[in-house]
Amino acid sequence: MTETEINIAELMLSIGERAAKAARELALASSDAKNKALRAAAASLRNRQNHILSENAKDLKLAEEKGLSGPMLDRLALNEQRLEAVATGMEDIALLADPVGDITDQWDRPNGLLIQRKRVPLGVIGVIYESRPNVTADAGALCLKAGNAAVLRGGSESFHSSGAILECLHEGLTEAGITVDAIQRVPTRDRAAVGEMLRMDQYIDVIVPRGGKSLVQRVSDESRVPMFKHLEGICHCYVDKSANAEMAEAVVVNAKMRRTSICGSAETLLIDRAADPAMLTNIIDGLIEAGCEVRGDAAARAVDNRMIEASEDDFGREFLDSIIAVKTVNGVGAAIDHIDQYGSQHTDCIITEDASAMEEFINRVDSAIVMVNASTQYADGAEFGMGAEIGISTGKLHARGPVGVEQLTSSKYVVRGNGQCRP
């Protein structure tokens, strides 16, 4: 083991020990104290806006020099509007009901025992993420509200921005009298720190990876800590023959083009073969006008030859760019089969006026989020009224879909008696 590795190991051990201690304190923190910390952090974010944007400019300069793609630069970039959204999100989280201590169910047994199921924090949440500096605020705030300590390991691209945002979180914690160890950031770009995190099962209770396929795969392969999977956003829009043409165009264009670099951006358009050809032409009009490159299969290109030929690799691909693949399918059943084969169980949408097609899509599409006549770009915890999210879980255990405050809690049973002994 090299000297650098020894230092990284010692650093992570210290972070883990302090996080575990902070988690025990946070589990008992009052709602008022946590909410005060969140509101103070939001105020600090606004007050330090110029400093944060200056630090973000450093990250963007380095990222451009490294040759990061346009979508990755978009994920990294902050501006006044995005910072205000982050601050507002923290205030929205403060307004949410505190899940800790909530009795979710209770019942009496014939022997007089009262059994209660109670929400409790998970403990220490490790979050590994790439590029997006806003995750520092979202993850820290959500973990705090749910009574969890957070260990954050942001990508090297957002190192300066994340550090500036962390200062705001720490200012909020200090003002509320909560230890700053409640939200810690791994203060190194060294990737060895990730490996250490994945082995820290004595300190970290859950790992949340937010990033590309390679990151999620590494965490899946190496982690000794349970994880919430946040896989690729290979999202589909299926336009049924019964769809309203005006709605179909508006929803598909928004789902693809509102912001192409997010995981809720649509990557594939599935069009019913029985649909009026004019409906597909109108959608292609809207996409091309918005600056999207459209790649279609032979049947789609026979309707509109402005599309370039799609390859098999274009289906099941997360472009994260102004590119969409178009596939012609024989009705809702074939659309569902395509999603089963190529999708990532993230978010998929149907646009239809047919109630039976709608219900078949809802019941058979096995994704964390199913949209009906609405853009896939709504796949976001804030849009769901959760204030923010720590990620979109595409796994099926514990949490699925947007991971918000409630999903960052577990439960324990409290059994109240008056001397009962089991015969």
Secondary structure, DSSP 8 states (H G I E B T S, - for coil): --HHHHHHHHHHHHHHHHHHHHHHHHTT--HHHHHHHHHHHHHHHHHTHHHHHHHHHHHHHHHHHHT--HHHHHHH---HHHHHHHHHHHHHHHHS---TT-EEEEEE-TTS-EEEEEEEE--EEEEEE-S-THHHHHHHHHHHHTT-EEEEE--GGGHHHHHHHHHHHHHHHHHTT--GGGEEE-----THHHHHHHT-TTT-SEEEEES-HHHHHHHHHH-SS-B-------EEEEE-TTS-HHHHHHHHHHHHHS-TTSTTSEEEEEEETTS-HHHHHHHHHHHHHTT-EEEE-HHHHHH-TTSEE--GGGTT----SSEEEEEEESHHHHHHHHHHHH--SSEEEEE-S-HHHHHHHHHH--SSEEEESS-GGG-STTTTTSS--S-EE-SSSS--EE--TGGGEEEEEEEE-SS----
